[in-house]
Amino acid sequence: MTGAAIHLDGVGRVHEDTTRVVALNGIDLTVPAGRFVSVIGPSGCGKSTMLRIVAGLEEPDTGAVTVCGTTPRQAAEEKRLGLVPQQPALLPWLTVLGNATLPAKVNRRHNREPLPDMRALLRRAGLGDAMHQRPAQLSGGMRQRVAIVRAFGLQPDVLLLDEPFSALDEFTREAQQEQLLELWGERGATVLFVTHSILEAVRLSDTVIVMAPRPGRIVDVVDIDLPRPRTQELIRSPEFHAYELSLRDRLRDAFEQNKHDEAAS
Amino acid sequence: MSPARRRSPLHPAYWAPLVVLLVVLGVLWQVGADRMPYLLPPLGDVWSALKADPGYFVHNSWVTLREAIAGLLIGFVAAFLLAILVSEVTLARRAVMPIAVVLNVTPLVAIAPALVVAFGFGPAPKLILTALICFFPILINASVGLRSVPAPVLQVFRSVHASRWEVLRHLRIPGALPYVFAALQIVFPLSVIGAVVAELSAAGSAAGLGTVIQIASSMNRPATVWAAIFVLALMGSLLLLLVTVVERRVLRWHGSR
């Protein structure tokens, strides 16, 4: 895989609902194939909107989006996208296995053959014993893992994750990140990962996009030049901390500037 | 949970209150029957009426039950299909729902005589009335249930370009089942009411418990009237039990059952 997997050119989006919030303004973004890119920013900066636009769930008001060289809708139709929403979005009446295999049962024409062995994939993700249980019997972390396995099971070119770990406690969250990285390392995919955790962004990503609100815009793009796998020692290393601190500063700048703007207007 | 709630149904603490109340009611009934013979027949007479010709009651119960179930089925299929249409097509929803609401506030038992005039003494008016009475609760519950799929689940399905039919088949219909069963809990007993009311309005009907009541009361035989009422109560209870058992099996995944 070479070239840009995701390309946004001057993308703008206004939410008309209540106060005409400029959700996104002039977003230019190119994500090369196979990269793990995180999007971070305070709430209201349009990061989830951007994800939904890339997923083809929302249309931009201005600008153009290409995913895998085509429109997001076309990419969705060809089953090249894997979406992991904030909530696991599992069906309570299906077992773990049933949930994980469900995407292969819709839009079958575009299934990417051969289909992966979902049982093996679930076992790989530590869900072997839970395979025949229903979501209600699982912990929050396990549920989210099922959602991630479900997305990987599509063998997508582009994986879109919208704050998938934000509802989990610190320890569970770390284990989930590790497993996500393992699956990603084995299966590969271009990843767009929305988060509001600096630590999570640095740990997971090749590149971190920093966004600011009102209007939602990209204020910085930071490449994380840290080796993989990102071990516990690496996370405790000064280099890792340096990235964390610099991201923290950039985010604070974005925030401060925003407050000034508000005071001025 | 308190220990009292975990006791088995066989424990006296579980059934004793009900039995005591039944005995009290029975005694009151007998006293009432003794003082005012035209108000209530003695329970013994009711029992004798049942025992004298059980086949008569079985036959008539069967007629009423068949009308109730057939009417319910017709109403269910019509309401569920319409619920799908209404939940998928906004235009249909705007056209149909106001009429459905008016239909619901119309006392449907009042149209029973009109149905008898139009369709005669055969099964048709009974089926129509039962179907109409069952129609609205199913339509409302099913259409709410069909639209109860959480947004994130829909987004996942849209991200793999699931068709409308696939969304319906995999998400909306299974997700609507708890709502549909809630409607069935209401509608199964209602179906018996529909059948009986239609029978009562069609005085010349050949059979059915409603007809039994009609004939017996015109011949001043309160014991038979009450025997039929008790059989109807039993029938309604058994139907409700049936729905509950099926619901438990089908909705094992559903937490609130």
Chai-1 contact restraints between the chains, C-beta under 6 A:
chainA,res_idxA,chainB,res_idxB,connection_type,confidence,min_distance_angstrom,max_distance_angstrom,comment,restraint_id
A,A55,B,S159,contact,1.0,0.0,6.0,A-B,restraint_1
A,L57,B,Q155,contact,1.0,0.0,6.0,A-B,restraint_2
A,L57,B,R158,contact,1.0,0.0,6.0,A-B,restraint_3
A,A76,B,S159,contact,1.0,0.0,6.0,A-B,restraint_4
A,A76,B,H161,contact,1.0,0.0,6.0,A-B,restraint_5
A,E77,B,H161,contact,1.0,0.0,6.0,A-B,restraint_6
A,K79,B,V160,contact,1.0,0.0,6.0,A-B,restraint_7
A,L81,B,S159,contact,1.0,0.0,6.0,A-B,restraint_8
A,L83,B,V156,contact,1.0,0.0,6.0,A-B,restraint_9
A,L83,B,S159,contact,1.0,0.0,6.0,A-B,restraint_10
A,P85,B,P152,contact,1.0,0.0,6.0,A-B,restraint_11
A,P85,B,Q155,contact,1.0,0.0,6.0,A-B,restraint_12
A,Q87,B,P152,contact,1.0,0.0,6.0,A-B,restraint_13
A,A89,B,P152,contact,1.0,0.0,6.0,A-B,restraint_14
A,A89,B,V153,contact,1.0,0.0,6.0,A-B,restraint_15
A,A89,B,V156,contact,1.0,0.0,6.0,A-B,restraint_16
A,P92,B,W253,contact,1.0,0.0,6.0,A-B,restraint_17
A,W93,B,P174,contact,1.0,0.0,6.0,A-B,restraint_18
A,W93,B,W253,contact,1.0,0.0,6.0,A-B,restraint_19
A,P103,B,V160,contact,1.0,0.0,6.0,A-B,restraint_20
A,V106,B,V160,contact,1.0,0.0,6.0,A-B,restraint_21
A,V106,B,A162,contact,1.0,0.0,6.0,A-B,restraint_22
A,V106,B,E166,contact,1.0,0.0,6.0,A-B,restraint_23
A,N107,B,V160,contact,1.0,0.0,6.0,A-B,restraint_24
A,N107,B,H161,contact,1.0,0.0,6.0,A-B,restraint_25
A,N107,B,A162,contact,1.0,0.0,6.0,A-B,restraint_26
A,R134,B,W253,contact,1.0,0.0,6.0,A-B,restraint_27
